Amino acid sequence: MSRIRKSTAVICAAALLGAGGLSAAQAAGGDAGSRPARSGGPMSSASLARIASALGVTTTQLKAAMDANRPAKTNPSADGARGGARMATELAAALGVDVADVRQILAANRPAKPARSANAPRPPRGAKRSNTKLIAALAGGLKLDTATVKAAFTKIEAAHKAERTAREGAMYAAVAADLGVSADAVRAAFEANRPSKPAR
């Protein structure tokens, strides 16, 4: 198995295990609105081997099934633009306001990349920026109360989570079909070997 194929399998495994909420950067268009923050590091070869063992297949068979069902590659910049537009549309619909007004506020409150010295610690993987300032900006700019805006974010996050769950389910089912095992068995094997969340 080449190094490229191994890397592809790891990426697919990470996609199967993605989870997270909506960050301020995502909402403001700094990242794709539907893209989850991962809950841990990439899947290791040892984890893949444990998953294969649990499913009664070889690691090579597991990697082949994952390669065959990996998500299509996307352009990160295009994803960010689509995510920002999607979030503006979703927020406008949830709040009952004009999408142009929401888009203007999101653009004005897009978080800048923080300056970080060479010795400064990196933020934990999967950490979310606070939405507090963005919620306040939306509430003030749209003349709505903060609770209403928070409720809109909660509603949208729930919808995104449902989409991710459906997408993961389809991927589990596709891998299961290729391996000749049940989708429930694939889900259980992957979730049992989900990378641990980093200590914060």
DAJO-V459122 format. One record per residue. N is the residue number from 1. SS is DSSP state (2 for helix, 1 for strand, 0 for the rest). PSI is psi in radians with two decimals (999 if undefined). NEAR is the number of other ideal C-beta (glycine too) atoms within 12 Angstrom. Layout:
# DAJO-V459122
N;SS;PSI;NEAR
N;SS;PSI;NEAR
This chain:
# DAJO-V459122
1;0;2.16;20
2;0;2.86;11
3;2;-0.62;10
4;2;-0.76;12
5;2;-0.66;21
6;2;-0.76;25
7;2;-0.69;21
8;2;-0.74;27
9;2;-0.68;37
10;2;-0.74;32
11;2;-0.75;26
12;2;-0.71;36
13;2;-0.73;45
14;2;-0.65;35
15;2;-0.64;33
16;2;-0.44;45
17;0;0.18;38
18;1;2.57;34
19;0;2.71;28
20;0;3.05;29
21;0;-2.98;30
22;0;2.12;40
23;0;2.93;32
24;2;-0.66;31
25;2;-0.73;34
26;2;-0.79;38
27;2;-0.67;48
28;0;0.05;37
29;0;0.15;35
30;0;-0.26;30
31;0;2.89;32
32;0;2.30;31
33;0;-0.46;37
34;0;0.04;33
35;0;2.16;33
36;0;2.66;31
37;0;2.42;29
38;1;2.63;28
39;0;-0.07;28
40;0;-2.88;25
41;0;3.11;20
42;0;2.75;27
43;0;2.32;37
44;0;2.89;21
45;2;-0.61;22
46;2;-0.70;15
47;2;-0.75;30
48;2;-0.68;41
49;2;-0.68;24
50;2;-0.69;21
51;2;-0.79;41
52;2;-0.76;32
53;2;-0.74;18
54;2;-0.53;23
55;2;-0.09;33
56;0;0.53;16
57;0;3.00;27
58;0;2.81;17
59;2;-0.63;29
60;2;-0.74;20
61;2;-0.72;25
62;2;-0.82;41
63;2;-0.69;34
64;2;-0.72;24
65;2;-0.68;35
66;2;-0.71;41
67;2;-0.71;27
68;2;-0.37;20
69;0;0.35;31
70;0;2.62;26
71;0;2.63;25
72;0;2.53;10
73;0;2.51;12
74;0;2.85;17
75;0;2.02;12
76;2;-0.69;14
77;2;-0.75;14
78;2;-0.66;15
79;2;-0.75;23
80;2;-0.75;25
81;2;-0.76;24
82;2;-0.67;22
83;2;-0.73;34
84;2;-0.73;35
85;2;-0.70;26
86;2;-0.76;31
87;2;-0.69;46
88;2;-0.75;35
89;2;-0.75;24
90;2;-0.74;31
91;2;-0.74;48
92;2;-0.74;27
93;2;-0.74;18
94;2;-0.55;28
95;2;-0.20;32
96;0;0.70;16
97;0;3.07;26
98;0;2.31;17
99;2;-0.54;23
100;2;-0.65;17
101;2;-0.73;23
102;2;-0.77;38
103;2;-0.70;29
104;2;-0.73;23
105;2;-0.71;35
106;2;-0.74;39
107;2;-0.68;23
108;2;-0.33;18
109;0;0.37;31
110;0;2.15;29
111;0;2.38;25
112;0;2.66;12
113;0;2.23;11
114;0;2.43;13
115;0;2.36;7
116;0;2.24;11
117;0;2.88;8
118;0;-0.53;7
119;0;-0.06;6
120;0;2.44;9
121;0;2.54;11
122;0;2.58;13
123;0;2.65;17
124;0;2.51;18
125;0;2.31;23
126;0;-0.02;28
127;0;2.48;22
128;0;2.49;27
129;0;2.65;28
130;0;2.46;17
131;0;0.02;32
132;2;-0.85;20
133;2;-0.68;23
134;2;-0.71;38
135;2;-0.75;33
136;2;-0.70;21
137;2;-0.74;28
138;2;-0.77;39
139;2;-0.78;28
140;2;-0.79;18
141;2;-0.54;25
142;2;-0.02;30
143;0;0.88;14
144;0;2.82;26
145;0;2.70;16
146;2;-0.68;21
147;2;-0.65;14
148;2;-0.74;21
149;2;-0.74;34
150;2;-0.74;24
151;2;-0.63;21
152;2;-0.76;34
153;2;-0.74;34
154;2;-0.74;20
155;2;-0.76;20
156;2;-0.72;33
157;2;-0.73;30
158;2;-0.70;18
159;2;-0.71;24
160;2;-0.69;32
161;2;-0.71;21
162;2;-0.67;15
163;2;-0.78;22
164;2;-0.72;30
165;2;-0.75;19
166;2;-0.72;15
167;2;-0.75;23
168;2;-0.72;31
169;2;-0.71;20
170;2;-0.67;21
171;2;-0.73;31
172;2;-0.76;35
173;2;-0.70;23
174;2;-0.76;25
175;2;-0.72;39
176;2;-0.73;28
177;2;-0.70;18
178;2;-0.56;25
179;2;-0.21;31
180;0;0.58;15
181;0;3.08;26
182;0;2.65;17
183;2;-0.62;25
184;2;-0.67;15
185;2;-0.70;24
186;2;-0.81;38
187;2;-0.82;27
188;2;-0.70;18
189;2;-0.73;33
190;2;-0.75;38
191;2;-0.53;22
192;2;-0.37;17
193;0;0.41;31
194;0;2.31;28
195;0;2.48;27
196;0;2.57;17
197;0;2.46;18
198;0;2.61;17
199;0;2.41;9
200;0;999;10
